[in-house]
Amino acid sequence: MQALYAQLLVGLINGSFYALLSLGLAVIFGMLNIINFAHGALYMMGAFTAYFLLNLFGIGYWWALLIAPIVVGIFGMILERTMLQWLAGLDHLYGLLLTFGIALIVQGVFQNYFGSSGLPYAIPDELKGGMNLGFMFLPIYRGWVVVFSLVVCLATWFLIEKTRLGAYLRAATENPTLVRAFGINVPRMITLTYGLGVGLAALAGVLSAPINQVRPLMGADLIIVVFAVVVIGGMGSIMGSIITGFALGVIEGLTKYFYPEASNTVVFVLMVLVLLIKPTGLTGRAA
Amino acid sequence: MSALTDDTLPASPRAMRDEMIVFVAMAVLLAIVPATGIYPFFVMQALCFALLACAFNLLIGFGGLLSFGHAMFLGSAGYFTAHAVKEWGVSPEIGIIIGTAGAAVLGVITGYVSIRRQGIYFSMITLALSQLLYFIYLQAPFTHGEDGIQGIPQGKMFWVLDLSKPTILYYVVLVGFLAGFLLIFRTINSPFGEVLKSIRENEQRAISLGYKTDQYKLMAFILSGTIAGFAGSLKVFVAQNASLTDVHWTMSGEIVLMTLVGGLGTIFGPVVGAFIIIAMQQYLAGFGQWVLVIQGVIFVACVLTFRRGLVGEIGHYFRRSL
């Protein structure tokens, strides 16, 4: 049973990353109509920013949690202003191709300087060690990642669904022209939305740095799994993305315990099943 | 919203004539390659990728479906052919048939799943499916995992064509390429191809006219996958190995890049694009990871400034359909 709980915890952690990344993808898709292929690369940049902050400037984990999303978010906003905005009105597929190119560039540059091996990033002192819960041993850092990701996801949900800013955002998603007529600067909102989505990816990167090491290709394979998560959950609902992300992580963890050979493929197989049974995805709205 | 290939000219007798002239010129140029002293291995490899890119282009350029997983056909057919030739000892033509048929079956299955969603979702689904296959091949015993299938015997095709002789192999690959190319060319200009174009332009209207668009898309997907698989089977005899690189998503990206550089939705664009990208990889092989960065830069540059691609721009300038 110990091993089962351990795998469940690993599943929840992976689920946190799926949730944070698919949430960002959904937010970006809503405003920009672009599937951000660079999301995995930006997640990796978040982890590397934390690494640089620690090793070049001596700035630790807690500040990195704040600074890395902002730095990578600003990088994302520059990308949006200089490139992505020129794609408005073109077929969605161009956005996919452009961001794929950006991902290749970013990953290639990092691979050149850091190779393919992982760089270690230490767990902060405050979160070292573990707790004995009676039925299992819980490393504190892992518990922290799950709880913190959940809080960030719910905060994002609250921001978009319950606040005035979120209302503007949702309105601009439905009808940007009308929202502009009310005097709201929609292009600026689009830029900020992209920054927000990218910031979430970078945050996930910082969270994963002590667990998975910092590698140039850490986001490359992850993003494909997240695409499958997005296909399963649909991008229509924020809460749907969060729940699907965590749920798939847990299912993956269970598979690792019961049938480890399939743990790489289970999310893709589930995607096929969902497409066969309910082609619009679990949360409904067809794109 | 402007479609990917919004300025393709309508089919006309003149367009057909132009295209036939270019086709004959291309066939003649390729046929004299062995006499020129150009390294035939490079041209053979480029021809396989050119056919692959043409098959991909059939989907995106004429059906509006961007498959981000076409490497799965290349790699799967390669594995099937390689296994049949090496382990079962069948002759090359049987090996090619096995590989191509395998890709066709794969096309039926993956097509049935992926055409259930349109646009951007279709791309994500094909990418995820190819990643699924990648992991299956990584673990399946017959692919030999990371090592791949090495040292595949080239054998004698139809008992007489000794494929270990570069010149004979070259002409076999060339004939295979031209046959595949003509099949795609014929499909595009058939009534079936016209319906595909109408789906690309406006799927709802095609449905309202009574076309079962899902069946057309599935047929196009299977055809494209089969031809891509055929290219993969041919490539086995050129490279003499089958490995995981051919199933990886980076390969799918390269196929997209070749077609984008040459021109999405043009007839000859994918061929030109494949030659450019393969040549680039040959000359830049010493730069290691920078090749990926350069590919990324080309992607970005093409999407931002050069969306018609090389052949598309030329055709647009001369107002010809190429």
Interface residues (C-beta under 8 A of the other chain):
Chain A: F29 I35 M83 W86 L87 G89 L90 D91 H92 L93 Y94 L96 L97 L98 F100 G101 I102 A103 L104 I105 V106 Q107 G108 V109 Q111 N112 D221 I224 V225 F227 A228 V230 V231 E261 N264 T265 F268 V269 M271 V272 L275 L276 P279 A287
Chain B: M1 S2 A3 L4 I60 L66 F68 V113 S114 R116 R117 Q118 G119 I120 Y121 S123 M124 I125 L127 A128 L129 Q131 L132 F135 I136 L138 Q139 W249 G253 V256 L260 G288 Q289 W290 V291 L292 V293 Q295 G296 V297 I298 F299 V300 C302 V303 L304 R307
